[in-house]
Amino acid sequence: MSTPIPWSVLDPDVATELYDSLSEALRARPRHAGEAYSALREADRLLSSLDAHLRAGGLLPEPWRSDR
């Protein structure tokens, strides 16, 4: 029996949304250590989600796709 593919793997917007959110989190300019910690934790969470999406066979984020 084969494992079903999660719907999010087939949705082309999921990877792009994760990528955009991760980029925003990494551009954050925290004013103090607490904000920096929160921003890094959020970036880590988003990167882990993007990694899981890609490892499951998901589509690449739009900026990473080539027309070739």
C-alpha positions as CSV (number, residue, x, y, z in Angstrom):
1,M,0.0,0.0,0.0
2,S,1.4,3.4,-0.9
3,T,1.5,6.4,1.4
4,P,-0.9,9.2,0.3
5,I,0.7,12.4,-0.7
6,P,-0.4,15.3,1.6
7,W,-2.4,17.9,-0.3
8,S,0.0,20.7,0.8
9,V,2.8,19.0,-1.3
10,L,0.7,19.5,-4.4
11,D,-0.2,23.1,-3.7
12,P,2.3,25.4,-5.4
13,D,1.6,28.3,-3.1
14,V,2.6,26.4,0.2
15,A,6.3,26.5,-0.5
16,T,6.2,30.1,-1.7
17,E,4.3,31.2,1.4
18,L,6.7,29.4,3.7
19,Y,9.7,30.9,1.8
20,D,8.2,34.4,1.9
21,S,7.4,34.1,5.7
22,L,10.9,32.8,6.4
23,S,12.5,35.7,4.4
24,E,10.4,38.2,6.4
25,A,11.4,36.6,9.7
26,L,15.1,36.7,8.7
27,R,14.8,40.4,7.8
28,A,13.4,41.3,11.2
29,R,15.4,44.0,13.0
30,P,14.8,43.2,16.7
31,R,15.2,46.0,19.2
32,H,16.2,43.7,22.1
33,A,17.3,40.1,22.9
34,G,13.7,38.9,23.5
35,E,12.6,40.0,20.0
36,A,15.7,38.5,18.5
37,Y,15.0,35.2,20.2
38,S,11.4,35.2,19.0
39,A,12.5,36.0,15.5
40,L,15.0,33.2,15.4
41,R,12.6,30.7,16.8
42,E,10.0,31.7,14.2
43,A,12.6,31.5,11.4
44,D,13.7,28.0,12.7
45,R,10.0,26.9,12.7
46,L,9.4,28.1,9.2
47,L,12.7,26.6,7.8
48,S,11.7,23.3,9.4
49,S,8.3,23.5,7.8
50,L,9.8,24.3,4.4
51,D,12.3,21.5,4.7
52,A,9.6,19.0,5.6
53,H,7.5,20.2,2.6
54,L,10.4,19.7,0.2
55,R,11.4,16.3,1.7
56,A,7.8,15.2,1.2
57,G,8.2,15.9,-2.5
58,G,6.6,19.3,-2.5
59,L,7.1,21.9,-5.2
60,L,9.9,24.5,-4.9
61,P,9.2,28.0,-3.8
62,E,8.5,30.3,-6.8
63,P,11.8,32.1,-6.5
64,W,13.7,28.8,-6.8
65,R,11.9,27.5,-9.9
66,S,13.5,27.9,-13.2
67,D,11.8,28.1,-16.6
68,R,14.3,25.6,-18.1
